[in-house]
Structure formats: structure tokens, C-alpha cells
Amino acid sequence: VGAPAGCKVLVPLCGKSHDMDWLAGRGHQVLGVELSALAVTQFFAERELQTEVTESEAGVHYRAGAVEIIQGDAFELPGGLLAGCAAVHDRAAMIALPHDLRRRYLATVYAGLPPGCRGLLVTLEYPQQQKDGPPFSVDAAEVEALFHDRWDATVLERRDILDREPGWMAEGITELHTS
């Protein structure tokens, strides 16, 4: 949200996310980080992209066009690697992590982002006792508690999506919102 045109956007725990295509298609440089080598190679193979592969202390870097994915541990990124990112697009990373790892995630990944970095965080909210994650429920109060020291978190939209998720309804979930 409000990311400068053409800036570098971090997509943490990116997997094979189509969001990276969307961001690159809008002129951004995309930096994904993913632990699974299979997900990284599939991302590029499914798009029939030839990659340039290099290695660094961060992991194995795969590059094609405006997309670079580091196959490595997001919790172990070397200092300074994220300094060039002007934005972060966190659509599935925070909700992929259990509660006890979320503070560590912010203290490592988000702490590496420069001052003034903008972000979009997409969360799911549901009665956690009704379903084991991932994805995990992360409500607005937790987001505020996690981010209040360094980020100005503003809810842009909160939407009831249960009626569009029959699989969740079949599992007995009684409420499902995205923010």
C-alpha cells in the first residue's frame, strides 16, 4: 500500500505465490524468500522462466526478470539484505506461523526492513479452537500488539469470507474473516 513505483517488494515465505507475478507485472522488483527448494524451482518452471542461479550467505538466489527468490531460511537472513526493500507484501507468511514464532518473525524479518518501508499484511480470523493451523488465526488485536513499536498498522478492510470457503465450512468453522 503506497509503495513507490518500481520499488523492491519483499514477499516473505513466498512459496509459489501468484502475488509475485502480480507485483512484477506492476513494475516492482520482487524479492521472495522461501525455505522449500521445490516450491522455488516449481515457481519458475511453471512459468517456463530461465533462471540465473547464484549463492550467498542468505541461500540460493534464483532470478528471472523482475523476480528473485532466495531459497533459504527467512529467520536467518543476513543483516542488510532487506535494506533496499521499500515495501513488504505479507499475504500468507504471518498466518503460516504459530503464535510462538510470530514475535521472532517480526524480530528477524521485519526488523531487517528499512525505516519508511510500507507493507500490506493479509490475515485470517476464525475461532482458533475450531481448526488447527496453518493457516492460523491472527486477529487485529494481535497485529496491533506485534507491530505497534515500529509500524503504524491500519486495517484497510475486514471482510467475512466464510460463504466463499466451503472447505472451511465443512470443517466446522463458524466464522472466517480476512483483514
N, C-alpha and C positions, 0 to 999 in steps of 0.2 A: 504494500500500500504506500503510495507516494514515492516509490523507488525511482531514482533518476533513469532516464532513458539510456540504454546501453550499459548499465552498470553490471557488476558481478553480483550474482544472487546465489547464496548458499542454500542447498537443498539437503538437509541432514537426513541420514538414514533413508536415502532416496529410493532404494530398490530399483524397480523398472518404471518408476512413475512417469506417467504421461505429462505431468506438470512440467517436467524438464523440457519437453518438446514445445509446450505452450509458451514457457518463458523465453526459450531461444527464438521461437517464432515472432516474438515481440521485440527482438533485438537485444536481449540481455545475454551476457556471458553467464553460463550456468556452471556452478561448482557443486557437484554432488559428492556425498560421502556415503559409502556402503560397505558393510562388512562381508557380504556374500559375493564371492568371485563369480558364482553362477549368475546371479542377478545382473551384475555389471556386464558380463560378456553377452548375456541374452538381450540386454537393453540395446546394445549396438548391433548385434546380429539380427534382431527383429526389424531393425530399420535399415539393414544392409549397408551399414556405415563402416568404412575402413578406419581403423583407429591407429593413432600413434601411441605407443606404449613406452612409458619411462618409469623409473623407480626413484623414490626418495625416502627419507626417514618417515614420511607420512604413510607410505604404502605404494601400491602400483597405480600409476596415473594412466587413464585411458582418455584420449582426446579425439574428438571428431567435430569439426565445425565449431559451433559456439558452446558445445557441451564437453565438460571434463568431469570424469568421475574418478574419485580416489577410492580404490578398493583397499580399505583399511579400517581401523577402529576409530570411530569418531571421538571416543573418550581419550584417545592418545595422540591427538593431532599436535604437532609441534607448534610452539608459540610463534606468532607472526603469520602463520599460514592463512588465516582468515582476515587479516588486516585490510586487504583490498576489497572485501565484500561490503557493498553499500546496502544490501538487503538480505533477508533470510525468509525462505518460504517453507514453513513447517506445517505440512498438511497431515503427516502421518507419524512423525518421529515422537513427539511428546506422548501421544496416546498409545504408542507401541511399548512404552516403558512402564514398568510397575512403579508404584508410588515411591518406593525407597530409592529408585535410581534417578528420579526427576531432578532433585536438587543437584546431584552430581553432574547430570547432563547440562544444567544451566551453568554450573561452576567450571565446566570444561569447554563445551562447545560455544555456548552463548557468550561466555567470558572472553573468548578469543575474537569476538566481533568488535569493530572499532566504534568509538562514540559516534552518535548520529546515525547509526545503522537503523534501517526501518525493517519491519517484519510483518508477516502475516502468519498467525498461528490458528490452525483449524482444530477444534476439539470436538469430542463427543461427550454427551452427558446422558447417563442412564443409571438406574439403580444397580450399583456395582455388585451387590449381593445376588442379583439375578443372573449374572454371567461372569465367568472367569475370563479375564483378558488374555492376550491382547485382542483387539484394542481395549484399552482401559478407559474408564470414565474419568474425565478431568473437568471439573466444574469451574465456574467463573471465580469463586472464592479462592480456589487453589491457584488459579492463574494469577490472580492479584497477589496472593501471598508469595508465590515464586518470583514474580517479576518486579515487584514494587520498588526494590532497591535501585534498579538500573534502567528500567523500561517504563514507559507510560502506556500501560495496557488499556485499550478501549475496545469494548465489544461493539463490533460493527453491525452484526446481525446474529440473531438467535432464532433457529428455525426448528419446528417439530418435523422430523423426517420418518417417524415410525411407520406411517402408512405406505412409504416407498421402500420399506425394508422388510419384505415378507419373511425372510430367513430369521431376522431378529424376533419378529412376532412369533414365529414357530418355536423359537427357543424359550418363549415365555416372557420376553421383555415387555414391560408395560409402558415405558416411556423412553423416547430416544430423541435427543436434540443435538443439533450441531451449532457451534458458535465459531 
